[in-house]
Amino acid sequence: MHKRYLTLTLLTTLVLGGCNTLNQRAEPEYIRVTAEADVIPVADNEIADAPAPALTTSQSEPAPEADLPATETAAVPEPPMDLMGRLRAGFSLNIPDQPRIDTQVRWFAANSDYLDRVQERAAPYLYFILEEAEQRGMPTELALLPIVESGYQPFAYSPGRAAGLWQFIPSTGKHFGLKQNWWYDGRRDVVAATRAALDYLNTLSTQFDGDWELALAGYNAGAGTVLRAIKRNQKQGKPTDFWSLDLPVETMRYVPKLLAAAKVLANPDQYGITLADIPNQPYFKSVDIGSQLDLALAADMAGISIEELYRLNPGFNRWATAPGGPHRLSIPVEHVEHFSQSLAALDPNKRVRWRRYKIRPGDNLGSIARKHKTTVALLQQVNKLNGYRIRAGKHLLIPVSVKSLDQYTHSADARLAKTQNQSRKGRRLTHTVVAGDTLWDIARQYHVSHQALARWNGMSPRDTLRLGQKLVVWQQNGKTQAKLARLPSSLSPAANTRSSLRYRVKKGDSLARIAQRFNVSVSDLKKWNSLEGRYLQPGQRLQLFVDVTEQTL
């Protein structure tokens, strides 16, 4: 099996204590490691409750004489604790004797290589996350939650449209202040998303009277889902602890996974797990950059690869930081001074390259922005345009990247290209999205699964399509669309599990709630029913086309 190695920079070990206040947060910092992202297996994890091994006291100093005054007693220094030791020392969750946990523990024990990879990926981020948890007085097991959520992969994106280490969906991310736009996605920003996730977990813990198992269930399924399950049990006279509730299958596995991970890492020898040797010191520091900056230029000034810069700053989607902020970059601590000096010496006009573009007949701001990989809003801002009108013959200033776009290895475009260019079985086709297309209709047109179509193109089945968007399609049977269309209905593939149904709107229903319930998109609901607004009336009937294999009703 391919073996990964951590490249750890040896820094002077600092013993830093956690602060129990929310208002005085330390500057985010991390531990230096180079790591390659893996595809995480969907698996369950478990762990048993055991104290961290006690620190040994150095024996290099002789024991003080009994008659020496206390002021003359030599202090015996303790050896520094590594980060995993510090993490385990803060474990405080109760881990019950539960078969669901045991199942996850067995999986972890049988897949120790997975935990090796996870620890390697976590190394740059774990110090900062642990600091944030300690400052809030939270159980340090919560620093392991990204193992369950994303496998500690900052660019992880789920079919449910959840992104980043902490897997925020768009709506929850916005609720906790995580900006999401063309340039930047705060759900992937390690600093911003970690703080938002821990704030969210603290809120849930308060809501469930300090019950962390219920809080974790709420983080996965939503507090409303957990509260409804509690009310059902109360009506039936049943216990209302997590283990007694009837919750979604994913949630029933979610909490045991985290507890199992903690149990295994608390007792690594018992389960054949090797703990990573991660120094208990920061890996990165956040530097205020003031305004937009080309990421290739930033990497050069820091003396690091652009890949490493993206891994520490995964929130930035493009070749530069976002024009509207955040105006900060996470830089490895040993490179901060050099980066700061270079940034101070940089001509402000050279932070981003500019090109003068002569407007041609037929041009519009949208087409110009798409052609130059930027946004209409930025073109308007830079060129002081109040609207969308432009005149042929005039010039626009357009920001352009310092290096060719293929050098920005982890931009959203580069990640998409890597996904779409991955070799798979079958014949590769390209579909260009036209007006009226939906992911479901395109999948049916090519006789493929719409979930697979979304996966091949690095998206969620619920993502909105754009006119002109290029989608990769893999036809495994090698037959063209025309040949499939000529097949008689009795010989057509039996993969079409779409069914039509009529739904009566109930009090409290919304388009979003109905779409989520039947696993369809809001845009499809509007199209199927010629709806212009977003408001529904109780008793109103809607036409739906659903995949019967995805329904749980």
Secondary structure as UniProt FT lines:
FT   TURN            66..67
FT   HELIX           70..72
FT   HELIX           83..89
FT   HELIX           99..110
FT   HELIX           112..135
FT   TURN            136..137
FT   HELIX           140..144
FT   HELIX           145..149
FT   TURN            150..152
FT   TURN            154..155
FT   TURN            159..160
FT   TURN            164..167
FT   HELIX           170..175
FT   TURN            176..177
FT   STRAND          184..185
FT   TURN            186..188
FT   HELIX           190..207
FT   TURN            208..210
FT   HELIX           212..221
FT   HELIX           223..235
FT   TURN            236..237
FT   HELIX           242..244
FT   HELIX           249..266
FT   TURN            268..272
FT   STRAND          284..288
FT   HELIX           295..302
FT   HELIX           306..312
FT   TURN            314..315
FT   TURN            323..324
FT   STRAND          328..332
FT   HELIX           333..335
FT   HELIX           336..345
FT   HELIX           348..350
FT   STRAND          353..358
FT   TURN            361..362
FT   HELIX           365..371
FT   TURN            372..373
FT   HELIX           376..382
FT   TURN            383..384
FT   TURN            392..393
FT   STRAND          395..400
FT   HELIX           405..407
FT   TURN            409..410
FT   HELIX           412..420
FT   STRAND          427..432
FT   TURN            435..436
FT   HELIX           439..445
FT   TURN            446..447
FT   HELIX           450..456
FT   TURN            457..458
FT   TURN            461..462
FT   TURN            467..468
FT   STRAND          470..475
FT   HELIX           481..486
FT   HELIX           489..491
FT   TURN            494..495
FT   STRAND          498..504
FT   TURN            507..508
FT   HELIX           511..518
FT   HELIX           522..529
FT   TURN            538..539
FT   STRAND          541..547
FT   HELIX           548..550
//
